[in-house]
Amino acid sequence: MSGAFPSKKNGVTVGFKTRTTEYAFILAEEMSSRSIAYFNEPPGIKLNYMCAKTHRMRSYYHRPDFLVVYPDSFELVDCMTEAGILEAASKQPELYQQRPDGSWRSPPKEEAAEKLGLKHRIVSSRAIPPILTANLGFLMDYVRAGEYHWNGVAVKAISDFLRKNARATVAEILKALSATADADDLFRAIARGRFSVDLENELLAEGERTYVYFDRATMDAYRVARIAATKSSRSLIASIFDLATGSSLIWDDREWTVLNSGASEFTLLDEGGTLQSLSRDAFEKLFKAGAIRPKNGSELAKATGSSEAYKLLSQAAPSDLARALAAHRQIAPFLNGTSKVPASRTERRKIACWRSAEAKYGNGFVGIIPHYKECGNRTPRLAREVLEVIEEQVKEHYATPKRVRALRLFERIQEACTTKHLQIPSYGYIARFVKRFPYQMKLAREGARAAYNLEPRAEPDGDTAPHDAMRAFEKAYLDHTEVDLELVCSRTGRPLGRVWLTLLVDDLTAKILAFYITFAPPSYRSVLMALRDCVRRWGRLPESIVVDGGREFHCTWFEALAAFFSVTILRRPAGKARFGSRGERMFGTANSQFFHTLLANTQNRRNVRQLTPEVDPKHFAVWTLPALCTAFETYVNEYHALDHRRLLVTPNEAHEQDVRVHGSRPERRIVYDQDFLVSTCPTTRSGRAKVQPDGVKINYLYYNAPGLRAVLGKRVPVRFDPMDMSIAYALVGGSWVTLKSRFAAVLTRRTERELALAREEWLRRRSQVEKARLTETAFVKFLLELDETEALLVEQLRANAERAILGAASPGGDDDEDGGDDDGTNDDSVDPEPGPDAPLPGALEKLTDDDLFPVEIES
């Protein structure tokens, strides 16, 4: 995934292209005390080196991933996965070289950087362990907050507890000090270095396994002691654990043969054919206690010298092992000397196989394993020339977007083989041949999206592997879908069509953090309204939001709001639905459990040719937008109270448990007031407007207030409410002043989308050569003329339905100097906003968005 990280150290957002390497490096640098700042994608450097394959000089510009600024130097950094470096080093050994300690360097890049007075470093995915990345993200909220809410009493209680116990798990500390300290106090103290945790090897999210130490010296001492104990244990049983296959052991005065030394258990076979399995822990305890011992050192060394026996045992099928055990019971009397004359030729053959394997591998048991899967003639039936013809015809005619059928492919292969006087393969063989490569064939014939379900899963350390959140609000999915339901107007009963649903879904708890329903297609307005709803419900925003490649997620307002409130934007790859699985799954659940149970749902329209007027959903439409929103709110509350199949508890219980274990993180608290509402409002292209005697001009309309007189002739930051174009805002003297249009009676409750439709209609009615200016008076007059047109009438009906569900009045009240008014225009639909001098200074003053209006008219 790519995305943008809001950096407190830099004061700007830092982009990244990969999550496992670049994002991990960003988190490490954000927490590092060595660096002053870091910047992504600095200017390129010119590389010059001799290619080992062609023996020719190569010269090109390379752009590093980051430039890191230290107090005494500058360093260029390239972030690569370990697998990527190995592959690149195999192709270009002169470009990448591995040091003895396992790290990597690039001599050509170091030379090019040195010419500029810089250093160069390669950071691989192995240098920043995934556990460390997860822990840095876990503590980031507390690091950004600085000295927020330092609870001295709680820190002293934790310090006294750890001074007495030296170390304790997170769960033990929270349980013992539940009356004095909570999870936020503990993690805040860890983030500020008051206590120590092994961040590279233990996950803070797993409180029952993660130890907290009083200081770093104590942690280092425990780490050294643990490593020493592990080495001692390994050296004690290395001969058994690592090289025990085929060796003989004495246990309970009986001789046992080790059949398998697995990762989790040992399998032993005694003289009588009894099979016994022991876990590694149980085997280690018995060996340390002396209950199990090697029969003799020479035989153990003999088994140690050969690994073929282990390979043969591990490759044997369970049915083959069962037959081998039966054969061993049959020949055991002859091997032990109890009987001297074999009864049949089969027994003599098995005894001979046992003796041969014992001499070759040091273990006779592997000689009597039948290996039936290797029976039969394994040589290809078709000549190599025939296989080459098949591969050629498949590439040229079958694996193409033409999607030729397998029978036509067989006919071409038949003709090609006849021409070359080769054996003709059967049609069944050709059909089985193309089925051996389902993903490759699907990809070549139908494209990447169709083949996505068959695409091989990425390696665990690969950047394409989806990552699940480990705590609530760590990651959420934001997306839209068109609801399968027909709606009508609540006043006229006129059909208004289908609506769009915007959901914000938490990754861990599966809770619907926010939703917004509108008739308008997805736009930045839907995104901002969903974020408003999230803050209204929960008083905070997620730490990261996963979005797709839609234009509404690339708008300035969404990116600026995310940066302002320290939200990381993660952009999932195009056409990769697994990266948004939680959100997509929630849409399917809402459809099946809620929308498809309502009258006038559009399931019948899936088969358009079978649809008749008697079952057309539009004839049964009864739901209005306000009623639908109320019903969906009830469904969301019920969904949160039902047991979840993945969580095994309800989403509400999962959320409450997460807050107790991982903290509520008050550092991310957002007050739902006038300033926040204004922060979710857009502005003009330049972000500012000049104060004139008539006020400020925004979108061809003048807005004024008495507070503007003090800044007459100056350019001030402005905002407008996309849901009520009669209201705008201007930043005067550090506070936002509410402005009103002189045509407020006409513009009240008209949305930005309505005015955009009116401007498009105005352009259609004017000649291309006519250069008439769209003045404020002319536009309002034209708007009144369009009130009776069908397109604008439908849009007004939809807008009225949406305004009915916008909510209660604004919590902040009126902040304008004239005291506001009581006509209801400054209610919950007003979008007030934060000042540009808040976090990330000046970022919100300079916002621009070229996609605000579909049409631009020269004014």
Buried (B, 14 or more C-beta within 10 A) or exposed (E): BBBBBBBBBBBBBBBBBBBBBBBBBBBBBBBBEEBEBBEBBBEEBEBEBEEEEEEEEBEEEBEBBBBBEBEEEBBBBBBBBBBBBBEBBEEBEBBBEBEEEEEBEBEBBBBBBEEEEBBBBBBBBBBBBBBBBBBBBBBBBBBBBEEEEBBEEBBEBBBEBBEEEEBBBBBBBBEBBEEBBBBBBBBBBBBBEBBBBBBEEBBBBBBEEBBBBBBEEBBEEBEEEEEEEEEEEEEEBEBBBEBBBBBBBBBEEEEBBBBBBBEEBBBBBBEEEEEEBBEBEEBBEBBEEEEBEBBEEEBBBBBBEBEBBBEBBEEBEEEBBEBBBEBBEBBBBBBEEEEEEBEEEEBBBBBEBBEEBBEBBBBBBBBBBBBEEEEEEEEEEBEEEBEEBBEEBBEEBBBEEEEBEBEEBBBBBBEBBEEEEBEBBEBEBBEEBBEEBEEBBBBBBEEEEEBBEEBEEEEEBBBBBBBEBBBBBBBBBBBBBBBBBBBBBBEEEEBBBBBBBBBBBBBBBBBBBBBBBBBBEBBBBBBBBBBBBBBBBBBBBBBBBBBBEBEBBBBBBBBBBBBBBBBBBBBBBEEBBBBBBBBBBBBEBBBEEBBEEBEBBBEBBEEEEEBEEEEBBEEBBEBBBBBBBEBBEEBBEEBBEEEBEEBEBBBBBBBBBBBEBBBBBBBBEBEBBBBBBBBBBBBBEEBBBBBEEEBBBBBBBBBBBEBBEEBEEEEBBBBBBBBBBBBBBBBBEEBBBBBBBBBBEBBBBBBBBBBBBBBBBBEEEEEEEEEEEBEBEEBBEBBEEBEEEEEBBBBBBBBBBBBBBBEEEBBBEBBBBEEBEEEEBBBBBBBBBBBBEBBBEEBBBBBEBEEBBEEEBEE
